[in-house]
Amino acid sequence: MQSLTRRLLTIIAALLVAACGSGSGGTSNSGAAIPPVAAAPVVPAVADINLLFMGNSHTTVHDVPGMVGAMVRAGKSNKTVSSVEAPNWMFLEQRATDPSSLALLKSRKWTAVILQAQEYSSSGQFFYPTTGAEALVRMSREQSAVPVMFPEWSRRGIAETQRIFDLHVSIARKEAACVAPIPQAWDLALARYPSMVLHDADGNHSATAGAFLAALVIYATVTGLSPQDLPALPFDVDADTQMKLRGIASETVLNIPPRMYCPNDAPG
């Protein structure tokens, strides 16, 4: 009986990992599409800078929205900042027709709407529509927000940075949006600091330092400010690693300008 129980627990754990988008072949790879039970988000009062994140587990793990919010407060200390994550985990194609998400999007004039979880084929052999992402970009602009595409980092050991980034650029070419060069920042960090741990144990999601690097690139994309000028912040990333990652993010956004596809949008 004890052996059977262990086998059942192993099967359940494997199913949970599979749900987070680390498959191959025809499966998509953009994080879990099915969320845990989630309450409606607590939406702070309107601030000077209002950020809305729409994504899935890649946004939620280690609280990328909270990190970006803290960075913007540090970089723009004379401004109030609210950072909100839309309820539940969804691909953007699903998010574009989700009543709760759309009600939140239309609830105020956001400064920026950060869109993560464009579905893509992990094998590169299948096509997933981008119409939902394009619709969300349009709707963001209707709320006077700057739409920001959030391409995920490559999975550990898989060279897919350009494919992921190009997919998000294809959306921005159809509906003008900023594109944060997050996967390139990860590649640069791992090339320069091979012992740095950016991936979680599953090789798909971020470790805390990886989430911090993604947040730095989003911060630069939203504000137009250099991450290099940020102070050390109270996250679970040591000061030396924060300093190295600020340098990586700053170098990346200089080489790959995140506002290349949204040149007429003023920084937040």
Protein Blocks (a to p, Z undefined) as FASTA:
>chain_A
ZZmmmmmmmmmmmmmmmmnopaghjbccebjfbdcdddddddddddfbdcdddddfklmn
oplmlmmmmmmmmmmmmbccdddddehjddfklmmmgmklmmmmmmpccfbdcdehiacd
fklpaccdfklmmmmmmmmmmnopacddddddddehiacklmmmmmmmmmmmmmgcdddf
fklmmmmmmmmmmmbcfbdfkomaccfklmmmmmmmmmmmmnopafklpccdddfbdfkl
mmmmmmmmmmmmmmmcfklmmmmbccZZ
